[in-house]
Amino acid sequence: MPSRRRAPDSPKRLLPEKADAVSVSIRMNDNLNGESAGSLLTEAVELLSAAGINEPRSEASLLLRELLRVSKAWLMAHPEAIVSPDQQRRYVSSVERRAAHEPAAYIIGHREFFGLDLEVGPSVLIPRPETEMLVELAIDACERLLPAKGRDLVAADLGTGSGAVAIALAVRRPAIRIVAVDASQAALEVAMRNAERHRVMRGIEFRIGDLLEGVDERLDLLVANLPYVPSDEVDRLMPEVGRYEPRAALDGGPDGTMLIQRAMEQARGMMEAPATLLFEIGEGQGMALSESARSLYPGADIRVIRDYTGLERVLSIDIDSD
Protein backbone atom coordinates (compact mmCIF):
# COMPACT_ATOMS: atom_id res chain seq x y z
CA MET A 1 0.00 0.00 0.00
CA PRO A 2 1.18 3.53 -0.64
CA SER A 3 2.61 5.85 1.95
CA ARG A 4 0.23 8.60 2.98
CA ARG A 5 3.00 11.21 3.17
CA ARG A 6 2.85 14.00 0.61
CA ALA A 7 4.60 17.28 -0.02
CA PRO A 8 2.73 20.50 0.85
CA ASP A 9 0.92 22.25 -1.99
CA SER A 10 2.33 25.43 -3.52
CA PRO A 11 -0.82 27.28 -4.67
CA LYS A 12 0.99 30.49 -5.62
CA ARG A 13 2.98 28.65 -8.31
CA LEU A 14 0.13 26.56 -9.69
CA LEU A 15 -1.15 28.85 -12.48
CA PRO A 16 2.19 29.74 -14.10
CA GLU A 17 3.30 26.10 -13.93
CA LYS A 18 0.15 24.92 -15.71
CA ALA A 19 0.55 27.65 -18.34
CA ASP A 20 4.14 26.57 -18.92
CA ALA A 21 3.03 22.94 -19.24
CA VAL A 22 0.51 23.85 -21.95
CA SER A 23 3.03 25.86 -23.95
CA VAL A 24 5.62 23.08 -23.82
CA SER A 25 3.00 20.52 -24.85
CA ILE A 26 2.03 22.63 -27.88
CA ARG A 27 5.69 22.98 -28.84
CA MET A 28 6.23 19.20 -28.62
CA ASN A 29 3.21 18.60 -30.85
CA ASP A 30 4.08 21.32 -33.39
CA ASN A 31 7.22 19.65 -34.69
CA LEU A 32 6.35 16.10 -35.71
CA ASN A 33 8.86 15.76 -38.55
CA GLY A 34 11.36 13.72 -36.59
CA GLU A 35 13.31 15.18 -33.73
CA SER A 36 16.42 14.06 -31.86
CA ALA A 37 16.02 12.01 -28.70
CA GLY A 38 17.97 14.64 -26.75
CA SER A 39 15.75 17.56 -27.75
CA LEU A 40 12.58 15.55 -27.14
CA LEU A 41 13.85 14.60 -23.71
CA THR A 42 14.62 18.23 -22.87
CA GLU A 43 11.10 19.33 -23.84
CA ALA A 44 9.54 16.45 -21.89
CA VAL A 45 11.51 17.38 -18.77
CA GLU A 46 10.22 20.96 -19.09
CA LEU A 47 6.64 19.74 -19.43
CA LEU A 48 6.81 17.34 -16.47
CA SER A 49 8.60 19.89 -14.32
CA ALA A 50 5.96 22.52 -15.10
CA ALA A 51 3.26 19.99 -14.18
CA GLY A 52 4.83 19.45 -10.76
CA ILE A 53 6.07 15.89 -11.37
CA ASN A 54 8.82 14.74 -9.00
CA GLU A 55 12.09 13.74 -10.68
CA PRO A 56 10.96 14.91 -14.14
CA ARG A 57 14.20 13.91 -15.90
CA SER A 58 14.04 10.37 -14.59
CA GLU A 59 10.37 10.06 -15.56
CA ALA A 60 10.87 11.55 -19.04
CA SER A 61 13.84 9.27 -19.65
CA LEU A 62 11.91 6.19 -18.55
CA LEU A 63 9.06 6.91 -20.94
CA LEU A 64 11.43 7.50 -23.86
CA ARG A 65 13.50 4.38 -23.13
CA GLU A 66 10.36 2.28 -23.01
CA LEU A 67 9.19 3.65 -26.33
CA LEU A 68 12.53 3.19 -28.09
CA ARG A 69 13.32 -0.07 -26.24
CA VAL A 70 16.81 1.09 -25.34
CA SER A 71 18.85 1.17 -22.16
CA LYS A 72 19.54 4.22 -20.04
CA ALA A 73 23.21 4.08 -21.06
CA TRP A 74 22.31 3.95 -24.78
CA LEU A 75 20.00 6.94 -24.50
CA MET A 76 22.65 8.96 -22.68
CA ALA A 77 25.24 8.05 -25.32
CA HIS A 78 23.02 8.82 -28.35
CA PRO A 79 21.15 12.08 -27.77
CA GLU A 80 21.43 12.80 -31.51
CA ALA A 81 19.39 9.70 -32.50
CA ILE A 82 16.38 10.71 -34.58
CA VAL A 83 12.95 9.70 -33.26
CA SER A 84 10.46 8.95 -36.03
CA PRO A 85 7.27 11.05 -36.28
CA ASP A 86 5.14 8.09 -35.19
CA GLN A 87 7.37 7.41 -32.17
CA GLN A 88 7.40 11.10 -31.36
CA ARG A 89 3.60 11.22 -31.48
CA ARG A 90 3.38 8.30 -29.07
CA TYR A 91 6.01 9.81 -26.78
CA VAL A 92 4.18 13.15 -26.61
CA SER A 93 1.01 11.27 -25.68
CA SER A 94 2.72 9.34 -22.89
CA VAL A 95 4.41 12.47 -21.53
CA GLU A 96 1.10 14.33 -21.49
CA ARG A 97 -0.48 11.44 -19.60
CA ARG A 98 2.32 11.58 -17.04
CA ALA A 99 1.94 15.37 -16.81
CA ALA A 100 -1.69 14.70 -15.84
CA HIS A 101 -0.22 12.62 -12.95
CA GLU A 102 -1.15 9.23 -14.37
CA PRO A 103 1.42 6.81 -12.86
CA ALA A 104 4.26 5.88 -15.19
CA ALA A 105 3.70 2.19 -14.38
CA TYR A 106 0.22 2.36 -15.90
CA ILE A 107 1.52 4.21 -18.98
CA ILE A 108 4.25 1.67 -19.72
CA GLY A 109 2.19 -1.28 -18.43
CA HIS A 110 4.61 -2.91 -16.02
CA ARG A 111 6.52 -2.51 -12.75
CA GLU A 112 9.43 -4.33 -11.13
CA PHE A 113 8.82 -5.97 -7.76
CA PHE A 114 11.24 -8.23 -5.88
CA GLY A 115 13.34 -8.56 -9.03
CA LEU A 116 10.34 -9.62 -11.13
CA ASP A 117 8.84 -7.64 -14.00
CA LEU A 118 5.07 -7.60 -13.50
CA GLU A 119 2.22 -6.43 -15.69
CA VAL A 120 0.15 -3.69 -14.05
CA GLY A 121 -2.88 -1.67 -15.11
CA PRO A 122 -5.69 0.45 -13.67
CA SER A 123 -7.41 -2.63 -12.19
CA VAL A 124 -4.56 -3.33 -9.77
CA LEU A 125 -2.56 -1.43 -7.20
CA ILE A 126 1.00 -0.71 -8.33
CA PRO A 127 3.40 -2.88 -6.26
CA ARG A 128 5.51 -0.78 -3.89
CA PRO A 129 9.11 -1.42 -2.80
CA GLU A 130 8.02 -1.31 0.86
CA THR A 131 5.82 -4.36 0.29
CA GLU A 132 8.95 -6.37 -0.49
CA MET A 133 9.42 -6.55 3.29
CA LEU A 134 6.23 -8.62 3.44
CA VAL A 135 7.75 -11.12 1.00
CA GLU A 136 11.06 -11.22 2.89
CA LEU A 137 9.25 -11.99 6.15
CA ALA A 138 7.12 -14.64 4.42
CA ILE A 139 10.28 -16.33 3.10
CA ASP A 140 11.75 -16.28 6.62
CA ALA A 141 8.52 -17.82 7.94
CA CYS A 142 8.76 -20.61 5.36
CA GLU A 143 12.30 -21.38 6.55
CA ARG A 144 10.99 -21.81 10.11
CA LEU A 145 7.83 -23.70 9.23
CA LEU A 146 9.08 -26.19 6.62
CA PRO A 147 11.25 -28.25 9.02
CA ALA A 148 8.47 -28.31 11.60
CA LYS A 149 5.85 -29.46 9.09
CA GLY A 150 7.92 -31.92 7.09
CA ARG A 151 5.74 -31.27 4.03
CA ASP A 152 4.92 -28.56 1.50
CA LEU A 153 3.28 -25.53 3.08
CA VAL A 154 -0.18 -24.19 2.34
CA ALA A 155 -0.43 -20.39 2.23
CA ALA A 156 -3.03 -17.76 1.43
CA ASP A 157 -2.34 -14.38 -0.13
CA LEU A 158 -5.27 -12.04 0.48
CA GLY A 159 -5.88 -9.05 -1.80
CA THR A 160 -3.41 -10.47 -4.31
CA GLY A 161 -3.97 -7.70 -6.91
CA SER A 162 -1.28 -8.09 -9.57
CA GLY A 163 -0.15 -11.28 -7.81
CA ALA A 164 3.11 -9.60 -6.76
CA VAL A 165 3.43 -11.16 -3.28
CA ALA A 166 2.19 -14.64 -4.23
CA ILE A 167 4.37 -14.82 -7.35
CA ALA A 168 7.51 -13.56 -5.59
CA LEU A 169 6.95 -16.13 -2.84
CA ALA A 170 6.29 -18.97 -5.31
CA VAL A 171 9.42 -18.13 -7.31
CA ARG A 172 11.63 -18.11 -4.22
CA ARG A 173 9.98 -20.98 -2.33
CA PRO A 174 8.53 -23.57 -4.73
CA ALA A 175 7.75 -26.00 -1.85
CA ILE A 176 4.60 -24.08 -1.09
CA ARG A 177 1.04 -24.14 -2.39
CA ILE A 178 -0.57 -20.70 -2.47
CA VAL A 179 -4.23 -19.75 -2.64
CA ALA A 180 -4.31 -16.16 -3.98
CA VAL A 181 -7.60 -14.34 -3.40
CA ASP A 182 -8.99 -11.06 -4.70
CA ALA A 183 -12.46 -9.55 -4.91
CA SER A 184 -11.78 -8.24 -8.44
CA GLN A 185 -11.97 -10.55 -11.44
CA ALA A 186 -10.05 -7.98 -13.51
CA ALA A 187 -7.23 -8.00 -10.96
CA LEU A 188 -7.11 -11.81 -10.95
CA GLU A 189 -6.76 -11.86 -14.74
CA VAL A 190 -3.69 -9.61 -14.45
CA ALA A 191 -2.31 -11.80 -11.65
CA MET A 192 -2.77 -14.99 -13.68
CA ARG A 193 -0.94 -13.51 -16.67
CA ASN A 194 1.92 -12.56 -14.35
CA ALA A 195 2.01 -16.06 -12.87
CA GLU A 196 2.11 -17.61 -16.34
CA ARG A 197 4.89 -15.26 -17.35
CA HIS A 198 7.01 -16.31 -14.38
CA ARG A 199 6.05 -19.99 -14.70
CA VAL A 200 4.50 -20.45 -11.26
CA MET A 201 0.88 -21.16 -12.22
CA ARG A 202 1.18 -24.74 -10.94
CA GLY A 203 1.95 -23.49 -7.45
CA ILE A 204 -0.77 -20.83 -7.19
CA GLU A 205 -4.54 -21.20 -7.27
CA PHE A 206 -6.30 -17.92 -7.99
CA ARG A 207 -9.76 -17.46 -6.51
CA ILE A 208 -12.24 -14.62 -6.55
CA GLY A 209 -13.69 -13.92 -3.13
CA ASP A 210 -14.06 -11.78 -0.04
CA LEU A 211 -10.92 -12.39 2.02
CA LEU A 212 -10.99 -15.98 3.36
CA GLU A 213 -14.58 -16.75 2.45
CA GLY A 214 -14.42 -19.65 0.02
CA VAL A 215 -11.04 -20.82 1.33
CA ASP A 216 -11.51 -24.10 3.18
CA GLU A 217 -7.88 -25.23 3.41
CA ARG A 218 -6.00 -25.37 6.69
CA LEU A 219 -3.24 -22.76 6.41
CA ASP A 220 0.36 -22.68 7.55
CA LEU A 221 1.01 -19.13 6.35
CA LEU A 222 -1.16 -16.13 5.60
CA VAL A 223 0.16 -12.98 3.92
CA ALA A 224 -1.97 -9.96 3.16
CA ASN A 225 -1.45 -6.52 1.68
CA LEU A 226 -5.00 -5.32 2.20
CA PRO A 227 -6.32 -1.74 1.92
CA TYR A 228 -5.29 0.22 5.03
CA VAL A 229 -5.83 3.89 4.15
CA PRO A 230 -8.65 5.47 6.24
CA SER A 231 -11.63 6.29 4.03
CA ASP A 232 -11.48 10.05 4.59
CA GLU A 233 -7.79 10.15 3.61
CA VAL A 234 -8.09 8.44 0.22
CA ASP A 235 -9.11 11.62 -1.59
CA ARG A 236 -6.17 13.48 -0.01
CA LEU A 237 -3.56 11.08 -1.35
CA MET A 238 -1.19 12.29 -4.06
CA PRO A 239 -3.04 12.38 -7.40
CA GLU A 240 -1.03 9.50 -8.85
CA VAL A 241 -2.60 7.32 -6.17
CA GLY A 242 -5.97 8.79 -5.23
CA ARG A 243 -6.99 9.73 -8.77
CA TYR A 244 -5.78 6.69 -10.72
CA GLU A 245 -5.32 3.60 -8.53
CA PRO A 246 -8.41 1.48 -7.69
CA ARG A 247 -10.14 2.88 -4.61
CA ALA A 248 -11.13 -0.61 -3.49
CA ALA A 249 -7.43 -1.44 -3.16
CA LEU A 250 -6.81 1.63 -0.98
CA ASP A 251 -9.85 2.22 1.25
CA GLY A 252 -9.52 0.37 4.54
CA GLY A 253 -12.64 1.74 6.19
CA PRO A 254 -13.05 4.46 8.84
CA ASP A 255 -9.72 3.85 10.61
CA GLY A 256 -7.99 1.89 7.85
CA THR A 257 -7.98 -1.43 9.73
CA MET A 258 -11.42 -2.83 8.89
CA LEU A 259 -10.33 -5.46 6.36
CA ILE A 260 -7.25 -6.47 8.36
CA GLN A 261 -9.41 -6.99 11.45
CA ARG A 262 -11.87 -9.12 9.46
CA ALA A 263 -9.09 -11.23 7.98
CA MET A 264 -7.58 -11.87 11.41
CA GLU A 265 -10.97 -12.99 12.71
CA GLN A 266 -11.65 -15.24 9.73
CA ALA A 267 -8.22 -16.86 9.96
CA ARG A 268 -8.48 -17.73 13.65
CA GLY A 269 -9.92 -21.20 13.05
CA MET A 270 -7.99 -21.89 9.86
CA MET A 271 -4.34 -21.74 10.92
CA GLU A 272 -2.60 -25.07 11.59
CA ALA A 273 0.01 -24.43 14.27
CA PRO A 274 2.83 -23.73 14.05
CA ALA A 275 1.72 -21.01 11.69
CA THR A 276 2.41 -17.38 10.79
CA LEU A 277 0.19 -14.48 9.74
CA LEU A 278 1.70 -11.37 8.14
CA PHE A 279 -0.25 -8.19 7.39
CA GLU A 280 1.06 -5.01 5.82
CA ILE A 281 -0.23 -2.09 7.89
CA GLY A 282 -0.13 1.70 7.98
CA GLU A 283 1.81 3.95 10.32
CA GLY A 284 0.01 4.36 13.65
CA GLN A 285 -2.09 1.19 13.30
CA GLY A 286 0.25 -1.20 15.10
CA MET A 287 -1.00 -0.77 18.65
CA ALA A 288 -4.71 -1.27 17.92
CA LEU A 289 -4.09 -4.22 15.61
CA SER A 290 -1.70 -5.84 18.10
CA GLU A 291 -4.36 -5.63 20.81
CA SER A 292 -6.90 -7.30 18.50
CA ALA A 293 -4.39 -9.99 17.58
CA ARG A 294 -3.70 -10.75 21.27
CA SER A 295 -7.38 -11.25 21.96
CA LEU A 296 -7.80 -13.48 18.90
CA TYR A 297 -4.54 -15.42 19.25
CA PRO A 298 -3.70 -15.68 22.96
CA GLY A 299 -0.16 -16.92 23.52
CA ALA A 300 1.01 -15.99 20.02
CA ASP A 301 4.20 -14.01 19.44
CA ILE A 302 2.89 -10.70 18.11
CA ARG A 303 5.21 -8.04 16.71
CA VAL A 304 4.92 -4.79 14.79
CA ILE A 305 7.87 -4.59 12.41
CA ARG A 306 9.09 -1.24 11.14
CA ASP A 307 10.47 -0.69 7.66
CA TYR A 308 13.81 0.84 6.73
CA THR A 309 12.42 4.36 7.13
CA GLY A 310 11.20 3.65 10.67
CA LEU A 311 7.49 3.43 9.80
CA GLU A 312 5.22 0.66 11.07
CA ARG A 313 4.95 -1.74 8.16
CA VAL A 314 4.05 -5.34 9.09
CA LEU A 315 2.00 -7.00 11.82
CA SER A 316 3.48 -10.44 12.47
CA ILE A 317 1.60 -13.17 14.38
CA ASP A 318 3.50 -16.41 15.11
CA ILE A 319 1.41 -19.24 16.53
CA ASP A 320 3.25 -22.06 18.32
CA SER A 321 2.09 -25.67 18.26
CA ASP A 322 2.10 -25.92 22.06
C-alpha positions as CSV (number, residue, x, y, z in Angstrom):
1,M,0.0,0.0,0.0
2,P,1.2,3.5,-0.6
3,S,2.6,5.8,2.0
4,R,0.2,8.6,3.0
5,R,3.0,11.2,3.2
6,R,2.9,14.0,0.6
7,A,4.6,17.3,0.0
8,P,2.7,20.5,0.8
9,D,0.9,22.2,-2.0
10,S,2.3,25.4,-3.5
11,P,-0.8,27.3,-4.7
12,K,1.0,30.5,-5.6
13,R,3.0,28.6,-8.3
14,L,0.1,26.6,-9.7
15,L,-1.1,28.8,-12.5
16,P,2.2,29.7,-14.1
17,E,3.3,26.1,-13.9
18,K,0.1,24.9,-15.7
19,A,0.6,27.7,-18.3
20,D,4.1,26.6,-18.9
21,A,3.0,22.9,-19.2
22,V,0.5,23.8,-21.9
23,S,3.0,25.9,-24.0
24,V,5.6,23.1,-23.8
25,S,3.0,20.5,-24.8
26,I,2.0,22.6,-27.9
27,R,5.7,23.0,-28.8
28,M,6.2,19.2,-28.6
29,N,3.2,18.6,-30.9
30,D,4.1,21.3,-33.4
31,N,7.2,19.6,-34.7
32,L,6.4,16.1,-35.7
33,N,8.9,15.8,-38.5
34,G,11.4,13.7,-36.6
35,E,13.3,15.2,-33.7
36,S,16.4,14.1,-31.9
37,A,16.0,12.0,-28.7
38,G,18.0,14.6,-26.7
39,S,15.8,17.6,-27.8
40,L,12.6,15.6,-27.1
41,L,13.9,14.6,-23.7
42,T,14.6,18.2,-22.9
43,E,11.1,19.3,-23.8
44,A,9.5,16.4,-21.9
45,V,11.5,17.4,-18.8
46,E,10.2,21.0,-19.1
47,L,6.6,19.7,-19.4
48,L,6.8,17.3,-16.5
49,S,8.6,19.9,-14.3
50,A,6.0,22.5,-15.1
51,A,3.3,20.0,-14.2
52,G,4.8,19.4,-10.8
53,I,6.1,15.9,-11.4
54,N,8.8,14.7,-9.0
55,E,12.1,13.7,-10.7
56,P,11.0,14.9,-14.1
57,R,14.2,13.9,-15.9
58,S,14.0,10.4,-14.6
59,E,10.4,10.1,-15.6
60,A,10.9,11.5,-19.0
61,S,13.8,9.3,-19.6
62,L,11.9,6.2,-18.5
63,L,9.1,6.9,-20.9
64,L,11.4,7.5,-23.9
65,R,13.5,4.4,-23.1
66,E,10.4,2.3,-23.0
67,L,9.2,3.7,-26.3
68,L,12.5,3.2,-28.1
69,R,13.3,-0.1,-26.2
70,V,16.8,1.1,-25.3
71,S,18.8,1.2,-22.2
72,K,19.5,4.2,-20.0
73,A,23.2,4.1,-21.1
74,W,22.3,3.9,-24.8
75,L,20.0,6.9,-24.5
76,M,22.6,9.0,-22.7
77,A,25.2,8.0,-25.3
78,H,23.0,8.8,-28.3
79,P,21.1,12.1,-27.8
80,E,21.4,12.8,-31.5
81,A,19.4,9.7,-32.5
82,I,16.4,10.7,-34.6
83,V,13.0,9.7,-33.3
84,S,10.5,9.0,-36.0
85,P,7.3,11.1,-36.3
86,D,5.1,8.1,-35.2
87,Q,7.4,7.4,-32.2
88,Q,7.4,11.1,-31.4
89,R,3.6,11.2,-31.5
90,R,3.4,8.3,-29.1
91,Y,6.0,9.8,-26.8
92,V,4.2,13.2,-26.6
93,S,1.0,11.3,-25.7
94,S,2.7,9.3,-22.9
95,V,4.4,12.5,-21.5
96,E,1.1,14.3,-21.5
97,R,-0.5,11.4,-19.6
98,R,2.3,11.6,-17.0
99,A,1.9,15.4,-16.8
100,A,-1.7,14.7,-15.8
101,H,-0.2,12.6,-13.0
102,E,-1.1,9.2,-14.4
103,P,1.4,6.8,-12.9
104,A,4.3,5.9,-15.2
105,A,3.7,2.2,-14.4
106,Y,0.2,2.4,-15.9
107,I,1.5,4.2,-19.0
108,I,4.3,1.7,-19.7
109,G,2.2,-1.3,-18.4
110,H,4.6,-2.9,-16.0
111,R,6.5,-2.5,-12.8
112,E,9.4,-4.3,-11.1
113,F,8.8,-6.0,-7.8
114,F,11.2,-8.2,-5.9
115,G,13.3,-8.6,-9.0
116,L,10.3,-9.6,-11.1
117,D,8.8,-7.6,-14.0
118,L,5.1,-7.6,-13.5
119,E,2.2,-6.4,-15.7
120,V,0.1,-3.7,-14.0
121,G,-2.9,-1.7,-15.1
122,P,-5.7,0.4,-13.7
123,S,-7.4,-2.6,-12.2
124,V,-4.6,-3.3,-9.8
125,L,-2.6,-1.4,-7.2
126,I,1.0,-0.7,-8.3
127,P,3.4,-2.9,-6.3
128,R,5.5,-0.8,-3.9
129,P,9.1,-1.4,-2.8
130,E,8.0,-1.3,0.9
131,T,5.8,-4.4,0.3
132,E,9.0,-6.4,-0.5
133,M,9.4,-6.6,3.3
134,L,6.2,-8.6,3.4
135,V,7.8,-11.1,1.0
136,E,11.1,-11.2,2.9
137,L,9.2,-12.0,6.2
138,A,7.1,-14.6,4.4
139,I,10.3,-16.3,3.1
140,D,11.7,-16.3,6.6
141,A,8.5,-17.8,7.9
142,C,8.8,-20.6,5.4
143,E,12.3,-21.4,6.5
144,R,11.0,-21.8,10.1
145,L,7.8,-23.7,9.2
146,L,9.1,-26.2,6.6
147,P,11.3,-28.3,9.0
148,A,8.5,-28.3,11.6
149,K,5.8,-29.5,9.1
150,G,7.9,-31.9,7.1
151,R,5.7,-31.3,4.0
152,D,4.9,-28.6,1.5
153,L,3.3,-25.5,3.1
154,V,-0.2,-24.2,2.3
155,A,-0.4,-20.4,2.2
156,A,-3.0,-17.8,1.4
157,D,-2.3,-14.4,-0.1
158,L,-5.3,-12.0,0.5
159,G,-5.9,-9.1,-1.8
160,T,-3.4,-10.5,-4.3
161,G,-4.0,-7.7,-6.9
162,S,-1.3,-8.1,-9.6
163,G,-0.1,-11.3,-7.8
164,A,3.1,-9.6,-6.8
165,V,3.4,-11.2,-3.3
166,A,2.2,-14.6,-4.2
167,I,4.4,-14.8,-7.3
168,A,7.5,-13.6,-5.6
169,L,6.9,-16.1,-2.8
170,A,6.3,-19.0,-5.3
171,V,9.4,-18.1,-7.3
172,R,11.6,-18.1,-4.2
173,R,10.0,-21.0,-2.3
174,P,8.5,-23.6,-4.7
175,A,7.7,-26.0,-1.9
176,I,4.6,-24.1,-1.1
177,R,1.0,-24.1,-2.4
178,I,-0.6,-20.7,-2.5
179,V,-4.2,-19.7,-2.6
180,A,-4.3,-16.2,-4.0
181,V,-7.6,-14.3,-3.4
182,D,-9.0,-11.1,-4.7
183,A,-12.5,-9.6,-4.9
184,S,-11.8,-8.2,-8.4
185,Q,-12.0,-10.6,-11.4
186,A,-10.1,-8.0,-13.5
187,A,-7.2,-8.0,-11.0
188,L,-7.1,-11.8,-11.0
189,E,-6.8,-11.9,-14.7
190,V,-3.7,-9.6,-14.5
191,A,-2.3,-11.8,-11.7
192,M,-2.8,-15.0,-13.7
193,R,-0.9,-13.5,-16.7
194,N,1.9,-12.6,-14.4
195,A,2.0,-16.1,-12.9
196,E,2.1,-17.6,-16.3
197,R,4.9,-15.3,-17.4
198,H,7.0,-16.3,-14.4
199,R,6.0,-20.0,-14.7
200,V,4.5,-20.4,-11.3
201,M,0.9,-21.2,-12.2
202,R,1.2,-24.7,-10.9
203,G,1.9,-23.5,-7.4
204,I,-0.8,-20.8,-7.2
205,E,-4.5,-21.2,-7.3
206,F,-6.3,-17.9,-8.0
207,R,-9.8,-17.5,-6.5
208,I,-12.2,-14.6,-6.6
209,G,-13.7,-13.9,-3.1
210,D,-14.1,-11.8,0.0
211,L,-10.9,-12.4,2.0
212,L,-11.0,-16.0,3.4
213,E,-14.6,-16.7,2.4
214,G,-14.4,-19.7,0.0
215,V,-11.0,-20.8,1.3
216,D,-11.5,-24.1,3.2
217,E,-7.9,-25.2,3.4
218,R,-6.0,-25.4,6.7
219,L,-3.2,-22.8,6.4
220,D,0.4,-22.7,7.5
221,L,1.0,-19.1,6.3
222,L,-1.2,-16.1,5.6
223,V,0.2,-13.0,3.9
224,A,-2.0,-10.0,3.2
225,N,-1.4,-6.5,1.7
226,L,-5.0,-5.3,2.2
227,P,-6.3,-1.7,1.9
228,Y,-5.3,0.2,5.0
229,V,-5.8,3.9,4.1
230,P,-8.6,5.5,6.2
231,S,-11.6,6.3,4.0
232,D,-11.5,10.0,4.6
233,E,-7.8,10.1,3.6
234,V,-8.1,8.4,0.2
235,D,-9.1,11.6,-1.6
236,R,-6.2,13.5,0.0
237,L,-3.6,11.1,-1.3
238,M,-1.2,12.3,-4.1
239,P,-3.0,12.4,-7.4
240,E,-1.0,9.5,-8.9
241,V,-2.6,7.3,-6.2
242,G,-6.0,8.8,-5.2
243,R,-7.0,9.7,-8.8
244,Y,-5.8,6.7,-10.7
245,E,-5.3,3.6,-8.5
246,P,-8.4,1.5,-7.7
247,R,-10.1,2.9,-4.6
248,A,-11.1,-0.6,-3.5
249,A,-7.4,-1.4,-3.2
250,L,-6.8,1.6,-1.0
251,D,-9.8,2.2,1.3
252,G,-9.5,0.4,4.5
253,G,-12.6,1.7,6.2
254,P,-13.0,4.5,8.8
255,D,-9.7,3.9,10.6
256,G,-8.0,1.9,7.9
257,T,-8.0,-1.4,9.7
258,M,-11.4,-2.8,8.9
259,L,-10.3,-5.5,6.4
260,I,-7.2,-6.5,8.4
261,Q,-9.4,-7.0,11.4
262,R,-11.9,-9.1,9.5
263,A,-9.1,-11.2,8.0
264,M,-7.6,-11.9,11.4
265,E,-11.0,-13.0,12.7
266,Q,-11.7,-15.2,9.7
267,A,-8.2,-16.9,10.0
268,R,-8.5,-17.7,13.7
269,G,-9.9,-21.2,13.1
270,M,-8.0,-21.9,9.9
271,M,-4.3,-21.7,10.9
272,E,-2.6,-25.1,11.6
273,A,0.0,-24.4,14.3
274,P,2.8,-23.7,14.0
275,A,1.7,-21.0,11.7
276,T,2.4,-17.4,10.8
277,L,0.2,-14.5,9.7
278,L,1.7,-11.4,8.1
279,F,-0.2,-8.2,7.4
280,E,1.1,-5.0,5.8
281,I,-0.2,-2.1,7.9
282,G,-0.1,1.7,8.0
283,E,1.8,3.9,10.3
284,G,0.0,4.4,13.7
285,Q,-2.1,1.2,13.3
286,G,0.3,-1.2,15.1
287,M,-1.0,-0.8,18.7
288,A,-4.7,-1.3,17.9
289,L,-4.1,-4.2,15.6
290,S,-1.7,-5.8,18.1
291,E,-4.4,-5.6,20.8
292,S,-6.9,-7.3,18.5
293,A,-4.4,-10.0,17.6
294,R,-3.7,-10.8,21.3
295,S,-7.4,-11.3,22.0
296,L,-7.8,-13.5,18.9
297,Y,-4.5,-15.4,19.2
298,P,-3.7,-15.7,23.0
299,G,-0.2,-16.9,23.5
300,A,1.0,-16.0,20.0
301,D,4.2,-14.0,19.4
302,I,2.9,-10.7,18.1
303,R,5.2,-8.0,16.7
304,V,4.9,-4.8,14.8
305,I,7.9,-4.6,12.4
306,R,9.1,-1.2,11.1
307,D,10.5,-0.7,7.7
308,Y,13.8,0.8,6.7
309,T,12.4,4.4,7.1
310,G,11.2,3.6,10.7
311,L,7.5,3.4,9.8
312,E,5.2,0.7,11.1
313,R,4.9,-1.7,8.2
314,V,4.1,-5.3,9.1
315,L,2.0,-7.0,11.8
316,S,3.5,-10.4,12.5
317,I,1.6,-13.2,14.4
318,D,3.5,-16.4,15.1
319,I,1.4,-19.2,16.5
320,D,3.3,-22.1,18.3
321,S,2.1,-25.7,18.3
322,D,2.1,-25.9,22.1
